[in-house]
Amino acid sequence: MQKRQKTPAELLRRCRIPVSNEVKNHSEQETPAVALVDSVLEEAISMRASDIHLEPMKDRVRIRYRIDGSLTEYRRCGLELFPAIAARIKIISGMDISERRLPQDGRMSAVVKGKEYSIRVSSMPTVRGEKLVMRFVGQERLMRNKEELGMGRREIGLLNELLSHPCGLVLVTGPTGCGKSTTLYTALGELNSRNLNIMTVEDPVEAEIEGVNQVQINPKIKMGFAGILRSILRQDPDVIMIGEIRDEETAQIAVQAALTGHLVLSTLHTGDTAGSISRMLNMGVKPYLLADALTGVVAQRLCRKLCSCKKMREEVLSPGNSRQVWEPVGCEKCGNTGYYDRTGVYEVMKVSRQIRELIGKGVPAALIKEEAVKEGLVTLRESAEKLVEAGVTSVEEMHKIGWEDL
C-alpha cells in the first residue's frame, strides 16, 4: 500500500527549530513556521537589510539578507519546513497559496518592536521550489533630505535649480538598485504643496505620499504607463512623475507633457547623464523636441561607506607618487565586512544652451559629455574619488562605480 504523504500541519507538529531570543515571548500555540518568519523579519530589520531571500536548495533552505547592497547567507533551515513557511508568507501578503506554478506579487506589513514596516513580496517558481523575496519599502526608506542621500553642495544646488523650473523633463538614470526611486521620492516630497497638483504613475507604488495622487499600472486590464499618462494629462497636473520610461510611446508622451507646461520627472536605465540623451533618441524622440524639453539629467550610483574600524594605508599611484587612503578592516558593528551603510554618488548635468544645440543636432553622447565636462560637469568617477579622499569609501568601491571611465 502506498504511504500517505504527511500534510504541512503534521510536518509542523514534528519539526522543532531553534528560535531566537526576539521571539521567545511568542505564545506556545505558534507553529515553528510562524516563529521562524517572525524571527527572520526581526533579525533582518535589526541588521538593516533591504531584502530577504528564501531559497529552496537541494538539501536545505538558504536564507540570505541583502545588507548595504551585498547578499550574504545568514540562516538555513530544513526543506520539510519550507511549505509551511511559504504558505505563511503568501497568506499574510495576500497571495494565492494554491498557485505554485506562476510568479506572484504581494504586499504585507509587520510590526517589529512597536514599529510598522511595509514589505513587498515576490514568489518565483524554480526547479527546487518557490523562491521568495521580501523587500522592505516605505516612506522612511524612500523620502530623505538631499544631504542624507549623499549629495554635495554643488549637486544640491543644481538639482534645486532643475526642480524650480515650472516645466521641462528631468531624468534620473542608473542601474537597478542605485537609488533612483529614493531620489525621485525625495524630490516629490520637497515639491509637495497645496498649490501643486502632483500625479505619479508607478510600477509599483513604493510608498504612499500624503497630498500626492499616485497611480499604479495594471497590465492585466491594459493600464500601462502610456495609457495612464494620457489620462493624467486631462487631470490638470502641475508635476508628473513617471516611474520609468520603458518604450517609445511613454517617451513621446513624457516629452510632449514637458513641452506643454508640466514638470516631468522620470527614470532611465543608462550609464551616465549623456547616455540618457542617446537612449531617448534611440526610442524615437525627435532631437529638436528633446532639446526643447530636457532641462537636466541626474546619474547616480550607490557605494558602501567604510565602517569606523577602517585603517589608513599608503597607495602608490606611480613611482614617487603616492597618497593616503582608507581601507576596510571589519568589526562586530559591520559584521566583519568593513563597511556600514551606503551613500549616493552623483553626476548632475544641467542642459545649457550649448548642450541644447548639440542635442538638437543629434550628435553622439561622447560629444555631449565632452561639452558638459567643459562646462564644469563632475563625473561619477570624480565624485567617487572625492569620497575616497575624504575617507568615506574605499578605492575598491570607487572602481566599481568608475569602471566605465577607465
Secondary structure by P-SEA (a helix, b strand, c coil): cbbbbbcaaaaaaabbbbbccccccccccccaaaaaaaaaaaaaaaacccbbbbbbcccbbbbbbbcccbbbbcccccccaaaaaaaaaaaaaccccccccbbbbbccccccccbbbbbbbbbbbccccbbbbbbbbcccccccccccccccaaaaaaaaaaaaccbbbbbbbbcccccaaaaaaaaaaaacccccbbbbbcccccccccccbbbbbbccccccaaaaaaaaaaccccbbbbcccccaaaaaaaaaaaaaccccccccccccaaaaaaaaaaacccaaaaaacccbbbbbbbbbbbcccbbbbbbbccccbbbbbbbbbbccccccccccbbbbbbccccccaaaaaaaaacccaaaaaaaaaaaccccaaaaaaaaaaaccccaaaaaaaccccc
